[in-house]
Amino acid sequence: MSYTFQAKETVSLLKQLVEIPSPSGYTKEIMDFMERILKELNVSYIRTNKGALIATIKGTDDTKHRLLTAHTDTLGAMVKEVKASGRLKLAMVGGFNWNAVEGEYCTIHTASGKRIRGTILMHQTTVHVYKNASSLPRDEQNIEVRVDEKVTNADGTRELGIEVGDFVSFDPRFEETKTGFIKSRHLDDKASTALLLQLIKAVQENNWTLPHTTHFYISNNEEIGFGGNSNIPEQTVEYIAVDMGAIGDGQTSDEYTVSICAKDSSGPYHYELTRQLVELAKQENIEYQLDIYPFYGSDASAAIRAGFDVKHALFGPGIEASHAYERTHIESLENTAKLLYAYVNSKMV
């Protein structure tokens, strides 16, 4: 079996994914989209009560299963308060810094289904009025949404259908550069999701027979800590989270290789399985980095915390500026795709 990375097709799919709003807790639209793709690929799947999707491809060995997961949920916010001015106070969904979304365009998703545009700003943005605008803390007391409707008070905003508990999604601003970079919000973890879908497509279209029955778990609550910790088939021996590599000072991860995580804030990943991934990368001449992420957790670590008896590991494309305006390179996507292909076609050690 041979595998050719479909760069143009993968980037096109990734663009579709990031442009579907899906903050944790508001993921029905993107999971419906994912379900349509799985149906088109003619792969069997289930949908869990929490809204996740688990696709299964039967392999030669149906006694020891593998599971790979990526998540479609993203960072976002909810309306915490309709202010007297008609603007909105926010509560975070997921972990990010307010300055990472200051100035971003957004969409308010009302309970009736209406979508209303807005901009996330500091209350004291106007420098001609607020002398200390640059030094004030970027926090939920000062950050607000300026609603793009003619409203000047809370009653006017509520008449639009906006209320406490409505979700707010951030514009992705997707861009592919001529130099191979992909810039967008929500590459965490829709880049990995696109790669898993492309892998499933390759297996189905080429009628490949995998050595082990393999599950593809598309989770939808990872950013709040419990996306992939239930409905894991009991035959599962190996659990791989396909998620972003964290880039920064002291890190080895970059935007051009696949990042294999040895440890994150939950502790070390399974040593032997991690070493197997490293050896596969070496054997297949896949460019990789081995790294430790100090402030990070994954669906694999959530599964371990939930008590599942599995070997767990984590790898994925390197993503610059995580939980902000993120960036990766097509080479990182390709190296991750190659390691995915090598892994699902290898036998368990």
C-alpha positions as CSV (number, residue, x, y, z in Angstrom):
1,M,0.0,0.0,0.0
2,S,1.3,3.5,-0.8
3,Y,0.0,6.8,0.4
4,T,0.1,10.2,-1.3
5,F,-0.6,13.3,0.8
6,Q,-3.4,15.3,-0.9
7,A,-2.2,18.8,0.1
8,K,-4.8,20.9,-1.8
9,E,-7.7,18.7,-0.8
10,T,-6.6,18.7,2.8
11,V,-6.3,22.5,3.0
12,S,-9.7,22.9,1.3
13,L,-11.3,20.6,3.9
14,L,-9.5,22.4,6.7
15,K,-10.9,25.7,5.5
16,Q,-14.4,24.3,5.5
17,L,-14.0,23.0,9.1
18,V,-12.6,26.2,10.6
19,E,-15.4,28.3,9.1
20,I,-18.1,26.3,10.9
21,P,-18.6,27.8,14.3
22,S,-18.1,25.2,17.0
23,P,-17.2,26.5,20.5
24,S,-17.4,23.7,23.1
25,G,-21.0,23.2,23.9
26,Y,-22.2,24.5,20.6
27,T,-21.0,21.8,18.2
28,K,-24.2,20.3,16.6
29,E,-23.6,22.0,13.2
30,I,-20.0,20.8,12.8
31,M,-20.9,17.3,14.0
32,D,-23.7,17.1,11.5
33,F,-21.2,18.1,8.9
34,M,-18.8,15.4,10.0
35,E,-21.6,12.9,10.0
36,R,-22.4,13.7,6.4
37,I,-18.8,13.2,5.4
38,L,-18.7,9.8,7.2
39,K,-21.8,8.7,5.3
40,E,-20.3,9.8,2.0
41,L,-17.2,7.7,2.8
42,N,-19.5,4.7,3.6
43,V,-17.8,4.0,6.9
44,S,-19.8,2.7,9.9
45,Y,-20.1,5.0,12.9
46,I,-22.1,5.8,16.0
47,R,-23.1,9.1,17.5
48,T,-22.8,9.3,21.3
49,N,-25.2,11.0,23.7
50,K,-22.6,13.8,24.1
51,G,-22.6,14.3,20.4
52,A,-19.3,12.8,19.5
53,L,-18.8,10.5,16.5
54,I,-16.9,7.2,16.5
55,A,-16.2,5.7,13.1
56,T,-14.9,2.1,12.9
57,I,-12.9,0.3,10.2
58,K,-12.5,-3.4,10.8
59,G,-9.0,-4.8,10.6
60,T,-7.4,-8.2,10.3
61,D,-7.0,-8.5,14.1
62,D,-10.4,-7.7,15.6
63,T,-9.4,-8.6,19.2
64,K,-6.9,-5.7,19.8
65,H,-8.2,-2.4,18.7
66,R,-6.7,1.0,18.1
67,L,-8.4,4.4,18.6
68,L,-7.4,7.7,17.1
69,T,-9.1,10.9,18.2
70,A,-9.2,14.5,17.1
71,H,-11.6,17.2,18.3
72,T,-13.8,19.6,16.5
73,D,-14.7,21.9,19.4
74,T,-12.9,25.2,19.7
75,L,-12.5,28.1,22.0
76,G,-15.3,30.6,22.3
77,A,-17.5,32.5,24.7
78,M,-21.0,32.8,26.1
79,V,-23.0,35.9,27.0
80,K,-22.5,36.5,30.7
81,E,-24.5,39.8,30.9
82,V,-26.4,42.2,28.7
83,K,-25.0,45.5,29.9
84,A,-27.1,48.6,30.4
85,S,-25.3,50.1,27.3
86,G,-26.7,47.2,25.2
87,R,-23.2,45.7,24.9
88,L,-22.3,42.2,26.1
89,K,-20.1,40.9,28.9
90,L,-18.6,37.6,28.1
91,A,-17.6,34.4,29.9
92,M,-14.8,32.3,28.4
93,V,-15.4,28.8,26.9
94,G,-12.0,27.1,27.0
95,G,-8.7,28.5,28.1
96,F,-7.3,31.6,26.4
97,N,-6.1,35.1,27.2
98,W,-8.6,38.0,26.5
99,N,-5.9,39.9,24.6
100,A,-5.9,37.0,22.0
101,V,-9.4,37.9,20.9
102,E,-9.4,41.7,21.5
103,G,-10.5,43.4,18.2
104,E,-11.8,40.2,16.7
105,Y,-15.1,40.0,14.8
106,C,-17.6,37.6,16.2
107,T,-21.0,36.1,15.9
108,I,-23.6,35.9,18.6
109,H,-25.8,32.7,18.2
110,T,-29.2,33.3,19.7
111,A,-31.5,30.6,21.0
112,S,-33.9,31.2,18.1
113,G,-31.1,30.4,15.6
114,K,-30.6,34.1,14.6
115,R,-26.9,35.1,14.1
116,I,-25.9,38.6,15.0
117,R,-22.5,40.1,14.3
118,G,-20.3,42.0,16.7
119,T,-16.8,43.0,17.6
120,I,-14.9,42.1,20.8
121,L,-13.4,45.2,22.3
122,M,-12.1,46.8,25.5
123,H,-14.8,49.0,26.9
124,Q,-12.1,51.7,27.1
125,T,-10.9,51.4,23.5
126,T,-11.2,55.0,22.4
127,V,-7.8,56.6,23.1
128,H,-9.3,60.1,22.7
129,V,-11.4,59.5,25.7
130,Y,-9.6,56.9,27.9
131,K,-6.1,58.1,28.7
132,N,-5.2,54.7,30.4
133,A,-6.7,52.5,27.6
134,S,-3.4,50.7,26.9
135,S,-2.6,49.8,30.5
136,L,-5.9,48.5,31.7
137,P,-6.2,44.8,32.3
138,R,-7.7,42.7,29.5
139,D,-10.2,40.8,31.5
140,E,-14.0,40.0,31.6
141,Q,-14.7,43.2,33.5
142,N,-13.3,45.4,30.6
143,I,-13.8,43.2,27.5
144,E,-17.2,43.5,25.9
145,V,-19.0,42.8,22.6
146,R,-20.1,45.8,20.5
147,V,-23.2,44.5,18.8
148,D,-23.7,45.4,15.1
149,E,-27.3,46.5,15.5
150,K,-28.8,49.9,16.4
151,V,-29.1,49.4,20.1
152,T,-28.2,51.7,23.0
153,N,-29.6,49.8,26.0
154,A,-30.2,46.4,27.4
155,D,-33.8,46.2,26.4
156,G,-32.9,46.9,22.8
157,T,-30.4,44.1,22.8
158,R,-32.8,41.7,24.3
159,E,-35.4,42.6,21.7
160,L,-32.9,41.2,19.1
161,G,-33.2,37.9,20.9
162,I,-29.8,38.1,22.6
163,E,-29.8,36.8,26.2
164,V,-27.5,35.3,28.8
165,G,-26.2,31.9,27.8
166,D,-26.0,32.6,24.1
167,F,-22.8,31.3,22.5
168,V,-20.3,33.6,20.8
169,S,-17.9,32.3,18.1
170,F,-14.8,34.0,16.9
171,D,-14.1,34.6,13.2
172,P,-11.3,32.2,12.0
173,R,-9.8,34.5,9.3
174,F,-8.4,31.6,7.4
175,E,-5.6,32.3,5.0
176,E,-3.2,30.1,3.0
177,T,0.0,31.8,1.9
178,K,2.0,31.2,-1.2
179,T,4.9,30.1,1.1
180,G,2.9,27.2,2.4
181,F,1.6,28.6,5.7
182,I,-1.9,28.1,6.9
183,K,-3.1,30.9,9.3
184,S,-6.4,30.7,11.1
185,R,-8.0,30.4,14.5
186,H,-9.2,26.9,15.4
187,L,-6.3,25.0,13.8
188,D,-6.4,23.4,17.2
189,D,-7.7,20.8,16.5
190,K,-9.4,21.1,13.1
191,A,-6.1,20.6,11.4
192,S,-5.9,17.1,12.9
193,T,-9.6,16.5,12.3
194,A,-9.0,17.2,8.6
195,L,-6.1,14.7,8.6
196,L,-8.1,12.0,10.2
197,L,-10.9,12.4,7.7
198,Q,-8.4,12.3,4.8
199,L,-6.9,9.1,6.3
200,I,-10.4,7.5,6.5
201,K,-11.0,8.5,2.9
202,A,-7.8,7.0,1.7
203,V,-8.5,3.7,3.5
204,Q,-12.0,3.5,2.1
205,E,-11.3,4.5,-1.4
206,N,-8.2,2.2,-1.8
207,N,-9.8,-0.7,0.0
208,W,-6.8,-1.0,2.4
209,T,-7.0,-3.7,5.0
210,L,-5.6,-2.4,8.3
211,P,-3.8,-4.9,10.6
212,H,-6.0,-4.0,13.6
213,T,-9.6,-2.8,13.9
214,T,-9.3,1.0,14.2
215,H,-11.7,3.5,15.6
216,F,-11.7,7.2,14.7
217,Y,-13.2,9.2,17.6
218,I,-14.2,12.7,16.6
219,S,-14.8,14.4,20.0
220,N,-16.5,17.7,20.7
221,N,-15.7,18.7,24.3
222,E,-11.9,18.5,24.4
223,E,-11.4,22.2,25.2
224,I,-13.3,21.8,28.4
225,G,-11.5,18.6,29.4
226,F,-13.8,15.7,28.8
227,G,-14.1,15.1,25.1
228,G,-12.8,11.6,24.6
229,N,-13.3,9.9,28.0
230,S,-16.3,7.8,27.3
231,N,-17.7,5.2,24.8
232,I,-14.3,3.8,24.2
233,P,-14.7,0.2,22.8
234,E,-13.5,-2.3,25.4
235,Q,-11.2,-4.0,22.9
236,T,-9.2,-0.8,22.6
237,V,-5.5,-1.3,23.6
238,E,-3.9,1.8,22.1
239,Y,-5.4,5.3,22.2
240,I,-3.8,8.1,20.2
241,A,-4.8,11.7,20.5
242,V,-4.0,13.6,17.3
243,D,-3.7,17.2,18.5
244,M,-1.5,20.2,18.1
245,G,2.2,20.5,19.0
246,A,2.9,23.5,21.3
247,I,5.5,25.9,20.0
248,G,7.5,28.4,22.2
249,D,10.6,29.1,24.2
250,G,12.2,25.9,25.4
251,Q,10.1,23.7,23.0
252,T,11.4,21.6,20.2
253,S,8.2,21.6,18.2
254,D,8.0,23.7,15.0
255,E,5.6,24.4,12.2
256,Y,7.3,22.0,9.7
257,T,7.4,18.6,11.5
258,V,5.1,16.3,13.3
259,S,5.4,16.8,17.1
260,I,5.3,13.7,19.3
261,C,4.5,14.4,22.9
262,A,6.4,12.6,25.7
263,K,4.7,14.3,28.6
264,D,2.2,17.1,29.3
265,S,0.6,18.5,32.4
266,S,-1.1,15.1,33.0
267,G,2.2,13.3,33.2
268,P,4.2,11.1,30.9
269,Y,2.5,9.4,27.9
270,H,2.9,5.6,27.5
271,Y,6.6,5.1,27.0
272,E,6.7,2.1,24.8
273,L,3.9,3.4,22.5
274,T,5.6,6.8,22.2
275,R,8.9,5.1,21.3
276,Q,7.1,3.1,18.7
277,L,5.9,6.3,17.1
278,V,9.4,7.7,17.1
279,E,10.8,4.5,15.5
280,L,8.1,4.6,12.8
281,A,9.0,8.2,12.0
282,K,12.7,7.2,11.7
283,Q,12.0,4.2,9.6
284,E,9.7,6.2,7.2
285,N,12.0,9.3,7.1
286,I,9.3,11.4,8.6
287,E,10.5,14.7,10.0
288,Y,9.5,14.8,13.7
289,Q,10.3,16.4,17.0
290,L,9.9,14.9,20.4
291,D,8.6,17.4,23.0
292,I,7.1,18.1,26.4
293,Y,4.1,20.4,26.7
294,P,4.0,22.1,30.2
295,F,0.5,23.5,30.2
296,Y,-1.5,21.0,28.1
297,G,-4.0,18.1,28.3
298,S,-5.5,15.9,25.6
299,D,-8.4,13.6,25.0
300,A,-5.9,10.7,25.6
301,S,-5.1,12.0,29.1
302,A,-8.8,12.6,29.8
303,A,-9.4,8.9,28.9
304,I,-6.6,7.8,31.3
305,R,-8.1,10.0,34.1
306,A,-11.5,8.4,33.5
307,G,-9.9,5.0,34.3
308,F,-9.6,3.4,30.8
309,D,-6.9,0.7,30.6
310,V,-5.2,1.8,27.4
311,K,-1.8,2.7,26.2
312,H,-2.0,6.4,25.4
313,A,0.1,8.7,23.1
314,L,-0.1,12.1,21.5
315,F,1.2,13.6,18.3
316,G,0.1,16.2,15.7
317,P,1.1,19.1,13.6
318,G,3.1,22.0,15.2
319,I,0.8,25.0,15.8
320,E,2.3,28.4,16.4
321,A,0.5,30.9,18.8
322,S,-1.9,28.3,20.2
323,H,-5.3,29.5,21.4
324,A,-4.8,32.8,19.5
325,Y,-4.4,33.5,15.8
326,E,-2.7,30.2,15.0
327,R,-0.4,29.2,12.2
328,T,1.1,26.0,10.8
329,H,2.8,24.9,7.5
330,I,1.8,22.4,4.9
331,E,4.9,20.4,5.7
332,S,3.8,19.8,9.2
333,L,0.4,18.6,8.0
334,E,2.2,16.3,5.6
335,N,4.5,14.8,8.2
336,T,1.6,14.3,10.5
337,A,-0.4,12.5,7.7
338,K,2.6,10.3,7.0
339,L,3.0,9.2,10.6
340,L,-0.8,8.5,10.8
341,Y,-0.5,6.3,7.8
342,A,2.6,4.5,9.1
343,Y,1.0,4.0,12.5
344,V,-2.4,2.5,11.4
345,N,-0.5,0.2,9.0
346,S,1.9,-1.1,11.7
347,K,1.3,-4.0,14.0
348,M,1.1,-3.6,17.7
349,V,4.3,-4.4,19.6
